[in-house]
Amino acid sequence: MTKVVVIALGLVLAAGAERRAQAETSFSVKAEAPAVTAGQKASFKVEIVPGAGFHMNKEYPTTLTVKEIPTGVKVETLKFSAKEAVRFVETGAEFQVPFTANEKGKKVISGELKFAVCSANSCDPKKQPFTLTIDVR
């Protein structure tokens, strides 16, 4: 009986480790913005790239939400759906977020992505924060 419990516990621990390893490789997020001139309209890009063996779940209600905006920056739309992405296919998604920065300096914007990536065995919903720095000249 003790051997069965130890083996079962080992399987549970191994499954947990595999799940954590999968979470680290199932996707990546890139957030970037060009250097901008104060007062001019621009856009920053947030991209989701599924890892090897994974793809975007096109049925999941994917969203990008801008959560923190510094003083001197105006973001016109705070929440985007998959339909509003400039690209949303199985190989990845890309959102362009329009903004205007009226004050010079480094400005940090943060937000959250909600999406799901799938492998042959499972589909995993994700909540992923993102942060980017905009250089306003």
SERO-4910 file (N, C-alpha, C, O; in steps of 0.05 Angstrom, whole numbers):
BEGIN
 pado doro    nc1    nc2    nc3   cac1   cac2   cac3    cc1    cc2    cc3    oc1    oc2    oc3
  Met    A     16    -24      0      0      0      0     17     25      0     11     44    -14
  Thr    A     39     25     16     57     48     18     70     54     -9     72     77    -17
  Lys    A     78     32    -24     90     36    -50     70     48    -70     78     65    -86
  Val    A     45     40    -68     25     51    -86     21     81    -81     19     97   -100
  Val    A     20     89    -56     17    117    -49     41    133    -58     38    155    -69
  Val    A     65    123    -54     90    137    -62     90    140    -93     97    161   -103
  Ile    A     83    119   -107     83    120   -137     62    140   -146     67    156   -164
  Ala    A     38    140   -134     17    159   -141     26    188   -136     21    205   -152
  Leu    A     38    192   -113     48    219   -106     70    228   -126     70    251   -134
  Gly    A     87    209   -134    108    215   -154     96    223   -180    105    241   -193
  Leu    A     74    209   -188     61    216   -214     48    243   -212     49    258   -232
  Val    A     36    250   -190     23    276   -186     44    298   -187     40    319   -201
  Leu    A     67    294   -174     88    314   -174    100    317   -202    106    340   -211
  Ala    A    104    295   -216    115    296   -243     95    311   -262    104    327   -279
  Ala    A     70    306   -259     50    319   -275     50    349   -270     48    365   -289
  Gly    A     53    357   -245     54    386   -238     79    399   -250     77    421   -260
  Ala    A    102    385   -249    126    396   -260    124    399   -291    133    419   -302
  Glu    A    111    379   -304    107    380   -332     89    404   -340     94    418   -359
  Arg    A     69    408   -324     50    430   -328     64    457   -326     60    475   -342
  Arg    A     82    460   -306     97    485   -302    116    489   -326    119    512   -336
  Ala    A    129    468   -335    147    470   -357    132    478   -383    141    494   -399
  Gln    A    108    467   -386     91    474   -409     83    503   -408     84    516   -429
  Ala    A     76    513   -385     68    541   -382     90    560   -391     84    581   -402
  Glu    A    115    552   -387    137    569   -394    143    569   -424    156    587   -434
  Thr    A    135    549   -438    141    546   -467    117    547   -485    120    545   -509
  Ser    A     93    549   -474     69    547   -491     63    573   -506     48    573   -525
  Phe    A     76    595   -498     72    620   -512     93    641   -504    107    637   -484
  Ser    A     95    662   -519    110    686   -511     94    711   -518     77    710   -536
  Val    A     99    732   -504     85    758   -509    107    779   -514    126    781   -499
  Lys    A    103    794   -536    121    816   -542    105    842   -542     84    844   -555
  Ala    A    114    862   -528    101    888   -527    122    909   -534    143    910   -521
  Glu    A    117    925   -555    136    945   -563    123    970   -575    101    969   -585
  Ala    A    137    992   -572    127   1017   -583    150   1032   -596    173   1030   -587
  Pro    A    145   1047   -617    166   1063   -629    171   1088   -612    154   1095   -596
  Ala    A    194   1100   -616    198   1126   -604    178   1145   -617    174   1144   -641
  Val    A    166   1163   -602    146   1181   -613    152   1210   -606    167   1216   -587
  Thr    A    140   1228   -622    143   1256   -617    118   1265   -601     96   1257   -607
  Ala    A    123   1281   -580    101   1291   -563     80   1304   -580     85   1320   -598
  Gly    A     55   1297   -574     32   1308   -588     23   1294   -613      2   1299   -624
  Gln    A     40   1275   -623     33   1260   -647     20   1233   -640     28   1220   -621
  Lys    A      1   1226   -656    -13   1200   -652      6   1177   -661     19   1180   -681
  Ala    A      6   1156   -646     22   1132   -652      7   1107   -642    -15   1109   -632
  Ser    A     20   1084   -646      8   1059   -636     30   1042   -624     53   1042   -634
  Phe    A     23   1027   -603     41   1006   -594     30    979   -601      6    976   -605
  Lys    A     48    960   -603     41    933   -612     44    913   -589     64    914   -575
  Val    A     24    895   -586     26    873   -568     20    848   -584      0    846   -597
  Glu    A     39    829   -583     37    805   -599     39    779   -582     55    778   -563
  Ile    A     22    760   -588     22    734   -575     33    714   -595     22    712   -618
  Val    A     53    699   -588     65    679   -605     63    652   -591     77    648   -571
  Pro    A     47    633   -601     46    606   -589     73    592   -592     87    596   -612
  Gly    A     80    576   -572    105    561   -573    103    537   -592     81    532   -603
  Ala    A    124    523   -596    125    500   -613    105    479   -604    103    472   -580
  Gly    A     88    470   -622     68    450   -616     42    462   -605     24    447   -598
  Phe    A     40    488   -605     16    502   -595      5    520   -616     19    528   -635
  His    A    -21    527   -613    -34    546   -631    -54    562   -615    -63    554   -594
  Met    A    -62    585   -626    -82    602   -613   -109    588   -615   -116    576   -636
  Asn    A   -124    590   -594   -152    580   -594   -169    603   -605   -174    622   -591
  Lys    A   -178    600   -629   -193    622   -642   -222    624   -632   -235    644   -637
  Glu    A   -231    604   -616   -258    605   -605   -259    618   -577   -280    626   -567
  Tyr    A   -236    621   -564   -234    632   -537   -238    662   -539   -229    675   -558
  Pro    A   -252    674   -519   -257    703   -520   -232    719   -512   -230    730   -490
  Thr    A   -214    721   -531   -188    734   -526   -192    764   -523   -208    776   -538
  Thr    A   -178    776   -504   -180    805   -500   -152    816   -493   -135    803   -481
  Leu    A   -148    842   -499   -126    858   -490   -139    881   -475   -156    895   -486
  Thr    A   -130    886   -450   -140    908   -434   -116    925   -425    -97    915   -413
  Val    A   -117    951   -430    -97    969   -421   -106    977   -392   -129    987   -388
  Lys    A    -89    973   -373    -96    977   -345    -84   1002   -332    -97   1015   -316
  Glu    A    -59   1007   -338    -45   1030   -326    -34   1048   -347    -18   1040   -364
  Ile    A    -42   1074   -346    -34   1094   -366    -22   1117   -350    -35   1128   -332
  Pro    A      2   1125   -357     15   1147   -342      2   1174   -349    -11   1178   -370
  Thr    A      7   1194   -332     -1   1221   -337     12   1231   -363     35   1225   -368
  Gly    A     -4   1245   -379      7   1255   -404      4   1237   -428     13   1243   -450
  Val    A     -8   1213   -424    -13   1194   -446    -43   1189   -447    -56   1184   -427
  Lys    A    -54   1190   -471    -82   1184   -476    -84   1160   -493    -74   1159   -516
  Val    A    -98   1139   -483   -104   1115   -499   -134   1116   -505   -150   1117   -487
  Glu    A   -140   1116   -531   -168   1119   -540   -186   1096   -532   -209   1100   -523
  Thr    A   -176   1072   -535   -192   1048   -529   -177   1032   -508   -153   1026   -512
  Leu    A   -190   1024   -487   -177   1009   -465   -179    979   -468   -164    964   -456
  Lys    A   -200    969   -483   -204    940   -485   -209    933   -514   -224    946   -528
  Phe    A   -195    912   -523   -197    902   -550   -204    872   -549   -195    857   -532
  Ser    A   -221    864   -568   -228    836   -571   -212    824   -594   -198    839   -608
  Ala    A   -213    798   -598   -200    785   -620   -208    797   -647   -192    798   -665
  Lys    A   -233    805   -649   -243    816   -674   -230    843   -680   -228    851   -704
  Glu    A   -219    856   -660   -206    882   -664   -176    880   -667   -162    900   -671
  Ala    A   -166    855   -665   -137    851   -670   -131    856   -699   -147    851   -716
  Val    A   -107    865   -705    -99    869   -733    -92    842   -745    -92    839   -770
  Arg    A    -85    822   -728    -80    795   -738    -89    776   -716    -80    779   -693
  Phe    A   -105    756   -722   -113    736   -703   -117    709   -718   -138    704   -729
  Val    A    -96    693   -718    -96    668   -732    -84    647   -713    -75    653   -691
  Glu    A    -84    622   -721    -74    600   -704    -45    604   -697    -36    595   -675
  Thr    A    -29    617   -714     -1    621   -709      6    645   -692     29    650   -686
  Gly    A    -14    661   -684     -9    683   -667    -30    705   -669    -48    704   -686
  Ala    A    -26    725   -652    -45    748   -652    -28    774   -649     -7    774   -636
  Glu    A    -38    796   -660    -26    821   -658    -47    843   -654    -66    845   -669
  Phe    A    -43    859   -633    -60    882   -628    -43    907   -632    -20    909   -624
  Gln    A    -56    928   -644    -44    954   -646    -61    973   -629    -86    975   -634
  Val    A    -49    987   -610    -64   1004   -592    -56   1033   -597    -34   1041   -591
  Pro    A    -75   1049   -608    -69   1077   -613    -67   1093   -587    -82   1088   -568
  Phe    A    -48   1112   -587    -45   1129   -564    -33   1156   -573    -22   1158   -595
  Thr    A    -35   1176   -555    -22   1201   -559     -8   1208   -533    -21   1208   -512
  Ala    A     17   1215   -535     33   1223   -512     39   1253   -514     50   1262   -534
  Asn    A     31   1268   -494     34   1297   -496     57   1308   -479     63   1332   -480
  Glu    A     70   1291   -463     92   1299   -447    117   1283   -454    115   1259   -458
  Lys    A    140   1297   -456    165   1283   -462    174   1266   -439    167   1271   -416
  Gly    A    189   1245   -445    201   1227   -425    193   1199   -430    180   1192   -449
  Lys    A    202   1182   -412    196   1153   -414    169   1148   -400    165   1157   -377
  Lys    A    151   1135   -414    124   1130   -404    120   1100   -403    124   1087   -423
  Val    A    110   1090   -381    106   1061   -378     76   1055   -379     60   1067   -364
  Ile    A     68   1037   -396     40   1029   -399     39    999   -393     57    984   -401
  Ser    A     19    990   -379     16    962   -373    -13    953   -378    -32    970   -378
  Gly    A    -16    928   -381    -43    916   -386    -43    886   -382    -24    875   -371
  Glu    A    -64    874   -392    -67    845   -389    -79    833   -414    -97    844   -426
  Leu    A    -69    810   -422    -80    794   -444    -94    770   -432    -85    758   -412
  Lys    A   -117    763   -443   -131    739   -436   -135    724   -463   -146    734   -482
  Phe    A   -125    699   -463   -126    683   -488   -122    654   -480   -118    647   -457
  Ala    A   -123    637   -500   -118    608   -496   -101    597   -518   -104    604   -542
  Val    A    -82    581   -510    -65    566   -530    -71    536   -526    -76    527   -504
  Cys    A    -70    522   -549    -77    494   -549    -54    477   -560    -39    486   -578
  Ser    A    -51    453   -549    -34    433   -560    -51    411   -570    -76    413   -571
  Ala    A    -40    389   -578    -56    366   -587    -71    353   -564    -91    340   -568
  Asn    A    -62    359   -539    -74    346   -516    -92    364   -499   -109    354   -485
  Ser    A    -88    390   -500   -104    407   -483   -105    436   -493    -88    444   -510
  Cys    A   -124    451   -483   -126    480   -488   -125    493   -461   -139    487   -442
  Asp    A   -106    512   -458   -101    525   -433   -107    555   -434    -93    569   -448
  Pro    A   -127    565   -418   -132    593   -417   -109    607   -402    -97    596   -383
  Lys    A   -102    631   -411    -79    646   -399    -88    674   -392   -105    686   -406
  Lys    A    -77    685   -371    -78    713   -364    -49    722   -362    -34    713   -345
  Gln    A    -41    740   -380    -13    748   -381    -11    778   -380    -21    792   -398
  Pro    A      3    789   -360      7    818   -359     28    825   -380     45    809   -388
  Phe    A     27    851   -389     48    861   -406     55    890   -397     38    904   -386
  Thr    A     79    898   -402     88    925   -396    106    934   -418    122    918   -428
  Leu    A    104    959   -425    123    970   -445    129    999   -438    113   1013   -425
  Thr    A    152   1008   -447    161   1035   -442    161   1050   -469    172   1041   -488
  Ile    A    148   1073   -469    147   1090   -493    166   1114   -488    165   1127   -468
  Asp    A    183   1118   -508    202   1141   -507    190   1164   -522    188   1164   -547
  Val    A    181   1184   -507    168   1208   -519    188   1230   -521    200   1238   -501
  Arg    A    192   1240   -546    212   1261   -550    199   1288   -556    213   1307   -561
***
